[in-house]
């Protein structure tokens, strides 16, 4: 399939989990890939090998996307090596469990910076080309915690809820410019990050299991290929939150 042939996609936090699955799925649809990672070089390299197997161009781009300077470097490098970004998936995130009694200001600041500020910085960086070409897809990966609070902590729930508000603003601003902006809000998904969260069990999910990264990637591909869905939060959560 080649619905995204000729498009260039940037997935942040792409070396593992949901980001990895989305990158592979977009490449299979024909997109050339910018694989962003911060520390997991070996996993990013393995992902690039999988993308190469799809016959697509790619680069692996190390960057801390909570830093404006590194975001600028990342986007400029991608544009130089592959071209302008057409599809942005703001997936990078952290989810360090903290109780109300133990959470610190540093926990709050770090989580907001990585999970929410990064999406703002990346969106601002890729918008000029998207607006000039009157085509773009922006997808923010939020969480069911934005709706129900979750169990990770107030820092995490707030950062993920912020991604929905950010999406609403850009979607309304860009609706007539050929640029769609949407959110995917997964429930518990079988990833390394989920495995590290105490109390995150299948009992929380009405269908009785965690989701798979590939199930989230299916929705990301749908949003990347659809020009009529914008301003929406797509809940993929096994019934954890029913909208």
ABEGO torsion letter per residue (X at the ends): XAAABGBBBBBBGAABEAAAAAAAAAAAAGBBBBBBBAABAAAAAAAAAAAAAAGBBBBBBBBBAABAAAAAAAAAAAAAAAEBBABBBBABBBBBBBBAAABBAAAAAAAAAAAAAAAAAAAAAAAAAAAAAGBBBBBBBBBAAAAAGEAAEAAAAAAAAAAAAAAAAAAAAAAAAGBBBBBBBBBBBBBAAAAABBGBBAAABAAGBBBBAAAAAAAAAAAAABAABBGBBBBBAGGABBX
